[in-house]
Amino acid sequence: EVVLNDEAQDYVWVDLDRISELPVEHYTAVAIDKYRERKS
């Protein structure tokens, strides 16, 4: 179950291969890139 705080409007589960298609904040994009580096 996903519980959104007052800053969030919605959520979606996306494969890492498609994450670049979504508009995300800069710091979120950096965190995702770091995660992808560690997974490979």
N, C-alpha and C positions, 0 to 999 in steps of 0.2 A: 504494500500500500504506500502510495506517495502522498505526503502531507505538505501542501504548499504554504509558505509563509505569506505575509502581506505584500511582499515584493513580486511574487510570482503570479502569473495569470493562467498558465497552462504548462503542460509538460508533454514530452514525446520521447519514446525510446528509439534510438537511431544507431545503426551499425557505424563503427568507426570509419568505415570506407566512405560514408555519406555525410559525415559531420561537417565537412567544408561547404556543403550546400546550405547550411543554416546560418542565420544571422546570430552571432554570439558576441558578447562583450570581449574586449581585448584580453583581459586577464583570464577569462574562461577559456579562450582560444589557446593562450599560453599553457594553461594547466592541462588542457587536452593534448597538446603537442608533447608535453613532458610525459604524460601517461603513455602515449603511443610510442615514444622512444624507449621507455622502460619495458614495454610489452614485446618489442622486437629484438 
